[in-house]
Each structure stands twice: as C-alpha cells, then as structure tokens.
Amino acid sequence: MKIAKIIEVKGKKHSPIFILKNIPEINAGKRPEFITLDKKGYFLIKVEKGFIYAGQVNKKNEMFRIIKGKNADDICHEMINRKWITRLDHAAYLGSELKKAELFLNKKIKKYVQE
C-alpha cells in the first residue's frame, strides 16, 4: 500500500512511504524496575534560574560535569555527541526526564521531580 501524499518535514520532501502487508504490531512492555547503570555514570537533573541542568555523577557519587540548556533536545544531542552516554535505555530515560524538565521550565506542568 502506498501513502497518498509525500511527507514534508521542515520544508523538505521525502520519498513516498510504502506500508507492507501483514506487518507485526508489537505492544510496548513496561520499563523494568531494576536498571543497569551506565558505565559513564548517571545524571541528576534540576531546573533553576531559567535553565535545565544535568550533572553527571560517577561510581563514587561525585558530580564531575554539568551541562545546561533551555530544551531537552539540545541537551540530549550534546550528551550523545560528547559520548557521555553508553546505553540506549539510559539515553531514552534521559530524553524523557529532560523533556519533563523542559515542560516545567516552560510552565506547562506545575512540578518536576526526577524519577
């Protein structure tokens, strides 16, 4: 089956997308309660003075670097570009948490507490 229109993203046209027949539809499972820590450390996130701050903490519980920004995408991309994250599940978690912090920064939610 071919989609009738060409998808446009930020003014760029993409090729038509074909949807194959009988493709599997997978129900997402829940996030596991036990997490495997990233070997490069974990991040503590806070919103303060108009910025989102994410401090990276090592295995000795020492915060050794901080990144700040105004939106989740910029912070996530910078963390990934600098190779501060080694696990995909950690990157997904950070993206979710940083987006919640951004919503709080922009007053779309009333409270932000890192999970």
Beta strands, then each sheet from edge to edge (+ up, - down):
strand 1: 8-9
strand 2: 12-13
strand 3: 42-48
strand 4: 51-57
strand 5: 63-69
sheet 1: 1+ 2-
sheet 2: 3+ 4- 5+
end
